[in-house]
């Protein structure tokens, strides 16, 4: 699209503000390029004993430092890799049990003033249909998602005057206001451009959960190549400290990530660890979630096919295992960019959150359509939410729509002590089953309902033997859900 005069004016004012920020930001860049490459060079061909010692440390939930992470990155022995995957799964279960948190992405705009060369939404892409959903369209989408059974949404915004902070606040409030039968959206997370501290405060005040900003690539030179000069996204520092500003504004659940395929995956994994450590150093709280999307094709976007840094399935599996071992407390998000069979495999490595029943075409949930000309990229798992839940339960997972931590104040530094010690699953597991019970009663197919009830009975058999008081409380909550029609009961 060709930017209008008003769009150019908005972009110019925004760019001027970012340039002023760059001049006044005094934080030191935490991505240590030379140190990263030195660690990766020093730890080539690691000794198996050292690898096993690092895996043993990871099981204590102490987390790993940059050099230890480099050792795991350089581990290539097939037997050691299997030990790494096994340990990642053990750590995942030690922290979060078998619950798998579900959400749906809801794209609210495809308009953007930037020209990121890998993105289907870039301003210069004439093949993309441009749209920002109005209040009525938002309501139609949210009602469709509630009827599917969703309780958690990730709202995705382009960087454009039509989707500025005022629009974000209005749309978030609109989502929360919508009721459909027994259902509602209980937690809204946000994926959007970096904001100022004051803008973050506005978003925080409307009651969001997590604010998500992906660095895309931590490699400075590559970052500036794929985000052209003159664009708002060209500023490396503005984006690098985006979530530091969010923390300053009171948003204590923040989410980081890399778009794998833009630069060397080894560097990106190391830099992600540096990011997590820097946030812990300054705020005492690391990232609530880490994502690891891979570069996917988008309409009229040739870079997505040509990048020499695209990664294969085996490398993605290794990345997930390393993240789980190095940052054990964080939620790891795997999305429907990946095909169903691969997702089922990777869930058993370290993933704890995922989307399901996703449609990233603007207006796609209510229209039940998918259009490449209205999607930022292609997705590869188009299963319905019900089919996904059935499959997850077959694999032994607890599909969870839980939003209890957010409402109970278990966020930020109040959440981390539970996560870092593995105590969080004392809440996650029963709350996951309570939300599953709601889904089974209100939305599930018959086969999913039958399998879900079997899982619930198995949970009670184990819980009554180990934690009888908690089991009795959860059983009473389930009775109230089923017999009295109550909803949103949680520990």
Secondary structure, 3 states (H helix, E strand, C coil): CCCCHHHHHHHHHHHHHHHHHHHHCCCCCCCCHHHHHHHHHHCCCCCHHHHHHHHHHHHCCCCCCHHHHHHHHCCCCHHHHHHHHHHHHHHHHHHHCCEEEEEEEEECECCCCCCCCCCCCCCCCCCCCCCECCHHHHHHHHHHHHHHCCCEEEEECCCCHHHCHHHHHHHHHHHHHCEECCEECCEEEEECCCCCHHHHHHHHHCCCCCEECCCECCCHHHHHHHCCCCCHHHCHHHHHCHHHHHHHCCCCCEEEEECECCCCHHHHHHHHHHHHHHHHHHHCCCCCEEECCECCCCCCCCHHHHCCCCCCHHHHHHHHHHHHHHCCCCEEEECCCCCHHHHHHHCCCCCCEEECCCCCCCCHHHHCCCCHHHCCCCCCCCCCHHHHHHHHHHCCCEEECCCHHHHHCCCHHHHHHHHHHCCCHHHHHHHHHHHHHHHHHHCCCHHHHHHHHHHHHHHHHHHHHHCHHHHHHHHHHHHHHHHCCCCCCCC
